[in-house]
Amino acid sequence: MPVANLQSFRSIAVRVRNQTFASEGTKVALQNSVIDRLRRACQFDQIELASGQPSDILLDLNIIATGRGGGGFITNNNVATVDTLLVLADGQDNQLLGTAKIRGKSGGVVVNNSVPEFEAVDKIAESVADLLSKSGCTGPRVAKVEPPPPPPPDDTGSGSGSSGAESPPPPPPTGNLVEAEAVNEQGKEKLYAADLSAALALFQKAQAMHPDARFAFNVCIVQIQLEQWQPALASCQQAKALNPPATLAAKIDNRIAQLQQRK
C-alpha cells in the first residue's frame, strides 16, 4: 500500500535512528544509501540528510532489529537481516503521513570482504525508493491543496448586517485541547521509537480527551501499520467527519480510498 500521496511535496529530509546494537557504520550506510536511491528514483527538488532545516517531508527510519544467520534449519553467518520502521511526516505541520515496516536481507555470499549488513541496508533503501515511487515521488510536482482564503472584511457595515467592526479573534485552545496536543506529541515520539502499541494508545487517549481530525488520523495511521484494516477505515472516516482543513482532508481522503480498495 502506498504510504501517502507525495505528488505535491518538493523536498525531503532523511533521518535514521538506531534502537539496536547495530554499528554506527550500518546507520550511516543506511542513510547514505536511502538518499542515493531517492535521488535516482524521485523527482523532489531537494533530498538531504535531516539537519533541522525546514523540509516538506521528514522520512524517519528506525533500525529496530538486526540478525545474522538467516534463521531456519540451515544457517549462514554471511546472511544479515536488518529490520526498520519507516515513518513519514509532513515537515511543515508535523502531521503523520504514513508508516511501513521494511526488512533488508543480504544474499549470503561475501565478495571482497564486503559487510553483509551493508548489503541488507541497500535492500532497504531500494524498498524505500520503490515505496515512495508508488506513492507519487516520481513525475512533475503538482500544486499543493491550499485552504481557501478568508473572506475580506466588510468595512461598509452593509451586506451581511455587519456594523463594520472587526471580527473577534478565535478563542484560545481549551485546557483539554492543550493537554490532548501534548499526549498526541508523546504518541509521535513512541511511534518514532517503534513502539506501535504505546503510540496507538496515546493517540486514542488524545482523541478521547479532545476529538480532533489530526488525532483520529494518527490513530488510523498506526492501525494501518498494525494491519487493523476495518478499525483503521473507521478512524479515518471519523477524522474526515471532524471537519479537517483542506490539506489534512486530502491526506485522509487518500487513505480512505486505499483502505476501501482492500475490501
Secondary structure as a PSIPRED ss2 file (coil, helix, strand):
# PSIPRED VFORMAT (PSIPRED V4.0)

   1 M C   1.000  0.000  0.000
   2 P C   1.000  0.000  0.000
   3 V C   1.000  0.000  0.000
   4 A C   1.000  0.000  0.000
   5 N C   1.000  0.000  0.000
   6 L C   1.000  0.000  0.000
   7 Q C   1.000  0.000  0.000
   8 S C   1.000  0.000  0.000
   9 F C   1.000  0.000  0.000
  10 R C   1.000  0.000  0.000
  11 S E   0.000  0.000  1.000
  12 I E   0.000  0.000  1.000
  13 A E   0.000  0.000  1.000
  14 V E   0.000  0.000  1.000
  15 R E   0.000  0.000  1.000
  16 V E   0.000  0.000  1.000
  17 R E   0.000  0.000  1.000
  18 N E   0.000  0.000  1.000
  19 Q C   1.000  0.000  0.000
  20 T C   1.000  0.000  0.000
  21 F C   1.000  0.000  0.000
  22 A C   1.000  0.000  0.000
  23 S C   1.000  0.000  0.000
  24 E H   0.000  1.000  0.000
  25 G H   0.000  1.000  0.000
  26 T H   0.000  1.000  0.000
  27 K H   0.000  1.000  0.000
  28 V H   0.000  1.000  0.000
  29 A H   0.000  1.000  0.000
  30 L H   0.000  1.000  0.000
  31 Q H   0.000  1.000  0.000
  32 N H   0.000  1.000  0.000
  33 S H   0.000  1.000  0.000
  34 V H   0.000  1.000  0.000
  35 I H   0.000  1.000  0.000
  36 D H   0.000  1.000  0.000
  37 R H   0.000  1.000  0.000
  38 L H   0.000  1.000  0.000
  39 R H   0.000  1.000  0.000
  40 R H   0.000  1.000  0.000
  41 A H   0.000  1.000  0.000
  42 C C   1.000  0.000  0.000
  43 Q C   1.000  0.000  0.000
  44 F C   1.000  0.000  0.000
  45 D C   1.000  0.000  0.000
  46 Q E   0.000  0.000  1.000
  47 I E   0.000  0.000  1.000
  48 E E   0.000  0.000  1.000
  49 L E   0.000  0.000  1.000
  50 A C   1.000  0.000  0.000
  51 S C   1.000  0.000  0.000
  52 G C   1.000  0.000  0.000
  53 Q C   1.000  0.000  0.000
  54 P C   1.000  0.000  0.000
  55 S C   1.000  0.000  0.000
  56 D C   1.000  0.000  0.000
  57 I E   0.000  0.000  1.000
  58 L E   0.000  0.000  1.000
  59 L E   0.000  0.000  1.000
  60 D E   0.000  0.000  1.000
  61 L E   0.000  0.000  1.000
  62 N E   0.000  0.000  1.000
  63 I E   0.000  0.000  1.000
  64 I E   0.000  0.000  1.000
  65 A E   0.000  0.000  1.000
  66 T E   0.000  0.000  1.000
  67 G E   0.000  0.000  1.000
  68 R E   0.000  0.000  1.000
  69 G E   0.000  0.000  1.000
  70 G C   1.000  0.000  0.000
  71 G C   1.000  0.000  0.000
  72 G C   1.000  0.000  0.000
  73 F C   1.000  0.000  0.000
  74 I C   1.000  0.000  0.000
  75 T C   1.000  0.000  0.000
  76 N E   0.000  0.000  1.000
  77 N E   0.000  0.000  1.000
  78 N E   0.000  0.000  1.000
  79 V E   0.000  0.000  1.000
  80 A E   0.000  0.000  1.000
  81 T E   0.000  0.000  1.000
  82 V E   0.000  0.000  1.000
  83 D E   0.000  0.000  1.000
  84 T E   0.000  0.000  1.000
  85 L E   0.000  0.000  1.000
  86 L E   0.000  0.000  1.000
  87 V E   0.000  0.000  1.000
  88 L E   0.000  0.000  1.000
  89 A E   0.000  0.000  1.000
  90 D E   0.000  0.000  1.000
  91 G C   1.000  0.000  0.000
  92 Q C   1.000  0.000  0.000
  93 D C   1.000  0.000  0.000
  94 N C   1.000  0.000  0.000
  95 Q C   1.000  0.000  0.000
  96 L E   0.000  0.000  1.000
  97 L E   0.000  0.000  1.000
  98 G E   0.000  0.000  1.000
  99 T E   0.000  0.000  1.000
 100 A E   0.000  0.000  1.000
 101 K E   0.000  0.000  1.000
 102 I E   0.000  0.000  1.000
 103 R E   0.000  0.000  1.000
 104 G E   0.000  0.000  1.000
 105 K E   0.000  0.000  1.000
 106 S C   1.000  0.000  0.000
 107 G C   1.000  0.000  0.000
 108 G C   1.000  0.000  0.000
 109 V C   1.000  0.000  0.000
 110 V C   1.000  0.000  0.000
 111 V C   1.000  0.000  0.000
 112 N C   1.000  0.000  0.000
 113 N C   1.000  0.000  0.000
 114 S C   1.000  0.000  0.000
 115 V C   1.000  0.000  0.000
 116 P H   0.000  1.000  0.000
 117 E H   0.000  1.000  0.000
 118 F H   0.000  1.000  0.000
 119 E H   0.000  1.000  0.000
 120 A H   0.000  1.000  0.000
 121 V H   0.000  1.000  0.000
 122 D H   0.000  1.000  0.000
 123 K H   0.000  1.000  0.000
 124 I H   0.000  1.000  0.000
 125 A H   0.000  1.000  0.000
 126 E H   0.000  1.000  0.000
 127 S H   0.000  1.000  0.000
 128 V H   0.000  1.000  0.000
 129 A H   0.000  1.000  0.000
 130 D H   0.000  1.000  0.000
 131 L H   0.000  1.000  0.000
 132 L H   0.000  1.000  0.000
 133 S H   0.000  1.000  0.000
 134 K H   0.000  1.000  0.000
 135 S H   0.000  1.000  0.000
 136 G H   0.000  1.000  0.000
 137 C H   0.000  1.000  0.000
 138 T C   1.000  0.000  0.000
 139 G C   1.000  0.000  0.000
 140 P C   1.000  0.000  0.000
 141 R C   1.000  0.000  0.000
 142 V C   1.000  0.000  0.000
 143 A C   1.000  0.000  0.000
 144 K C   1.000  0.000  0.000
 145 V C   1.000  0.000  0.000
 146 E C   1.000  0.000  0.000
 147 P C   1.000  0.000  0.000
 148 P C   1.000  0.000  0.000
 149 P C   1.000  0.000  0.000
 150 P C   1.000  0.000  0.000
 151 P C   1.000  0.000  0.000
 152 P C   1.000  0.000  0.000
 153 P C   1.000  0.000  0.000
 154 D C   1.000  0.000  0.000
 155 D C   1.000  0.000  0.000
 156 T C   1.000  0.000  0.000
 157 G C   1.000  0.000  0.000
 158 S C   1.000  0.000  0.000
 159 G C   1.000  0.000  0.000
 160 S C   1.000  0.000  0.000
 161 G C   1.000  0.000  0.000
 162 S C   1.000  0.000  0.000
 163 S C   1.000  0.000  0.000
 164 G C   1.000  0.000  0.000
 165 A C   1.000  0.000  0.000
 166 E C   1.000  0.000  0.000
 167 S C   1.000  0.000  0.000
 168 P C   1.000  0.000  0.000
 169 P C   1.000  0.000  0.000
 170 P C   1.000  0.000  0.000
 171 P C   1.000  0.000  0.000
 172 P C   1.000  0.000  0.000
 173 P C   1.000  0.000  0.000
 174 T C   1.000  0.000  0.000
 175 G H   0.000  1.000  0.000
 176 N H   0.000  1.000  0.000
 177 L H   0.000  1.000  0.000
 178 V H   0.000  1.000  0.000
 179 E H   0.000  1.000  0.000
 180 A H   0.000  1.000  0.000
 181 E H   0.000  1.000  0.000
 182 A H   0.000  1.000  0.000
 183 V H   0.000  1.000  0.000
 184 N H   0.000  1.000  0.000
 185 E H   0.000  1.000  0.000
 186 Q H   0.000  1.000  0.000
 187 G H   0.000  1.000  0.000
 188 K H   0.000  1.000  0.000
 189 E H   0.000  1.000  0.000
 190 K H   0.000  1.000  0.000
 191 L H   0.000  1.000  0.000
 192 Y H   0.000  1.000  0.000
 193 A C   1.000  0.000  0.000
 194 A C   1.000  0.000  0.000
 195 D C   1.000  0.000  0.000
 196 L H   0.000  1.000  0.000
 197 S H   0.000  1.000  0.000
 198 A H   0.000  1.000  0.000
 199 A H   0.000  1.000  0.000
 200 L H   0.000  1.000  0.000
 201 A H   0.000  1.000  0.000
 202 L H   0.000  1.000  0.000
 203 F H   0.000  1.000  0.000
 204 Q H   0.000  1.000  0.000
 205 K H   0.000  1.000  0.000
 206 A H   0.000  1.000  0.000
 207 Q H   0.000  1.000  0.000
 208 A H   0.000  1.000  0.000
 209 M H   0.000  1.000  0.000
 210 H C   1.000  0.000  0.000
 211 P C   1.000  0.000  0.000
 212 D C   1.000  0.000  0.000
 213 A H   0.000  1.000  0.000
 214 R H   0.000  1.000  0.000
 215 F H   0.000  1.000  0.000
 216 A H   0.000  1.000  0.000
 217 F H   0.000  1.000  0.000
 218 N H   0.000  1.000  0.000
 219 V H   0.000  1.000  0.000
 220 C H   0.000  1.000  0.000
 221 I H   0.000  1.000  0.000
 222 V H   0.000  1.000  0.000
 223 Q H   0.000  1.000  0.000
 224 I H   0.000  1.000  0.000
 225 Q H   0.000  1.000  0.000
 226 L C   1.000  0.000  0.000
 227 E C   1.000  0.000  0.000
 228 Q C   1.000  0.000  0.000
 229 W H   0.000  1.000  0.000
 230 Q H   0.000  1.000  0.000
 231 P H   0.000  1.000  0.000
 232 A H   0.000  1.000  0.000
 233 L H   0.000  1.000  0.000
 234 A H   0.000  1.000  0.000
 235 S H   0.000  1.000  0.000
 236 C H   0.000  1.000  0.000
 237 Q H   0.000  1.000  0.000
 238 Q H   0.000  1.000  0.000
 239 A H   0.000  1.000  0.000
 240 K H   0.000  1.000  0.000
 241 A H   0.000  1.000  0.000
 242 L C   1.000  0.000  0.000
 243 N C   1.000  0.000  0.000
 244 P C   1.000  0.000  0.000
 245 P C   1.000  0.000  0.000
 246 A H   0.000  1.000  0.000
 247 T H   0.000  1.000  0.000
 248 L H   0.000  1.000  0.000
 249 A H   0.000  1.000  0.000
 250 A H   0.000  1.000  0.000
 251 K H   0.000  1.000  0.000
 252 I H   0.000  1.000  0.000
 253 D H   0.000  1.000  0.000
 254 N H   0.000  1.000  0.000
 255 R H   0.000  1.000  0.000
 256 I H   0.000  1.000  0.000
 257 A H   0.000  1.000  0.000
 258 Q H   0.000  1.000  0.000
 259 L H   0.000  1.000  0.000
 260 Q H   0.000  1.000  0.000
 261 Q H   0.000  1.000  0.000
 262 R C   1.000  0.000  0.000
 263 K C   1.000  0.000  0.000
